[in-house]
Amino acid sequence: MLTEVGPDASSEDKSSLHTIRGAVVRFAGDSGDGVQVTGDQFTSAAALAGNDLATLPDYPAEIRAPAGTLYGVSGFQIQFGASEVYTPGDGPDVLVAMNPAALKTNIGDLKRGGLVVANSSSFTPTNLKKAGYLGNPLEDGSLSAYDVMALEIGKLTLNAVKPAKLSNKEAERCKNFWTLGLMFWIYDRPLDPTLKEIEKRYRLRPDLVLANSLALKAGNAFGETAELFHHRYRVPPAPVQPGLYRSINGNVALAWGLIAGAERCHRQLVLGSYPITPASDVLHELSKHRQLGVCTIQAEDEIAAVCAAIGASFAGSIGVTTTSGPGLALKTEAIGLAIAAELPLVVIDIQRGGPSTGLPTKTEQADLLQAIYGRNGESPLCVLAASTPSDCFFVALEAVRIAVTYVIPVIVLSDGYLANGAEPWRIPAQHELPEIPAPPPLPPPAEFHPYLRDDETLARPWVAPGTAGYEHRIGGLERDFNSGHISYDPANHERMTLTRAEKIDRIARSIRAARVEVGPSSGALVVVGWGSTFGSIREAVQRCVDDGLSVAHVHLTHLNPLPNNLSSLLAGFGRVLVAELNTGQLAHVLRATYLISTTSFGKVQGKPFGVDELEARIRRELAVMS
């Protein structure tokens, strides 16, 4: 467990309650074991207890992997604490393994001396063989470095739910709630909120309400009566700013941010989307909000989806399309059309491991160069990146602001880690949301043409087709700078190309300056990150700063254009270390843009950075410099 503050009772008491600052728990098992439901409910309990938290669901890539196999393991990790939590944690303090495969794939991450809660009912010869075990690890001493609790969870669950009179198959599926009840006992969590959730979730099946409720209570009672555990643990509430909070993941936050952006500029939101992991939940969430004027279109393919969104933008709505890396590649020609036609379009790219199908359920940040450069011709656009699940809301809102203000396409980069991870979020009041300024008034019809430029933003007029007196045509062929007619004139093409680029550059005038998140404003080393690496870098740098080391953290939201002050900020440090979940894409951009030396620290394992590995790399860099 994490560092203890002190016991609340005698250490000789088996049920003593010890106060700790936080813990990391990982649930793992087959997809059919209800691991994600268990993790979600444990997260809700932590949130209701007032803890800060961060989660990392981990899904198998196979839709229906054979039960008991290594590649069919589903996981859910949560770090919860009495102070600010930045990551789901590196290794867990507690591993709940529902079968041998879950144990095999996760035991290497468990902290030495950590607790293993294993469902011994599933450690049959067949399952052990599927997981690649020659013997039973619960019996052969191979887990001697850990505190192991081997419990017949399957059998105990079947006994607990007998009054519900379910089939054995349905009864055994209640074992996730039995396990959850036990974990609630270990961490001193009440049962009532989860019992209410069970009633809501299974309201059409009273027998399942009864069975899962009995399982939850039985697991909790087992911890109370079996006297297997040396301690129970209490994690006090974290100090938080007053307000209304909810747990939110990145995909829901993106959806809500898009809705808020459309509301702020008084336009309808139209989503054209084709389902793809891990972006589909944005479509699912937006489809729930027709009462807010949201229109969702599930298209037949990625190209149709983005073209529907472009059509909506042409008609005067906020056109949005959502996808992942492979889908972004398919959308590029149509995005080029939106650039040429200068239409406000928001493209959401939830990145995943590649290339091709790659690692569809694992996280990566390898679409940055595709987002900035991946189109034919000179076709610049704005690129933003969210840094936390709740930050997805504000970045989506910022994307709408920029798209509407400058009448351009904007790409928002998230990733699988942010999309599925959750954290507490204080719901902002309406007056706290940034304003989206209204477009400048149109000139008289006689003076109008489609590419008339605003003096400040260079935005062309965004006029819905058919508006009396303002009828016009736009398209993918080059247009004359003055009239908007099709033009093949070489000098005009160069002028239009440079104007579209200048429009992107001018965005930097209206964005937040780059800033140091933690550490000195100048010094020996600065760690630069973007996107979901925020929490890991923030915590690793903070540890080093607390030890008196000269290191700082700069994190970027605006990736194209970069903040105007970034060059001078980086110049104040002796070395620039760029940490990202790719092989050095932002490092390449910074070198090319500012002609500075950067050191790349990349990771492409389908997993986020661990705080420990980042801290170790920072210390090595500083040691080399000294």
Secondary structure, 3 states (H helix, E strand, C coil): CCCEEEECCCCCCCCCEEEECEEEEEEEEEHHHCHHHHHHHHHHHHHHCCCEEEEEEECCCCCCCCCCCHHHEEEEEEEEECCCCCCCCCCCCEEEECCHHHHHHHHHHCCCCCEEEEEHHHCCHHHHHHCCCCCCCCCCCCCCCCEEEEECHHHHHHHHCHHHCCCHHHHHCCHHHHHHHHHHHHCCCCCHHHHHHHHHHCCCCHHHHHHHHHHHHHHHHHHHHCCCCCCEEECCCCCCCCCCEEEEEHHHHHHHHHHHHHHHCCCCEEEEECCCCCCHHHHHHHCCCHHHCCEEEECCCHHHHHHHHHHHHHCCCEEEEEECHHHHHHHHHHHHHHHHHCCCEEEEEEECECCCCCECCCCCCCCHHHHHHCCCCCCCCEEEECCCCCHHHHHHHHHHHHHHHHCCEEEEEEEHHHHHCEEEEECCCHHHCCCCCCCCCCCCHHHCCCCCCCCCCCCCCCCCCCCCCCCCCCCCCCECCCCCCECCCHHHHHHHHHHHHHHHHHHHHHCCCCCEEECCCCEEEEEEEEHHHHHHHHHHHHHHHHCCCCEEEEEECEEECCCCCHHHHHCCEEEEEEEECCCCHHHHHHHHHHCCCCEEEECCCCCCCCHHHHHHHHHHHHHHHC
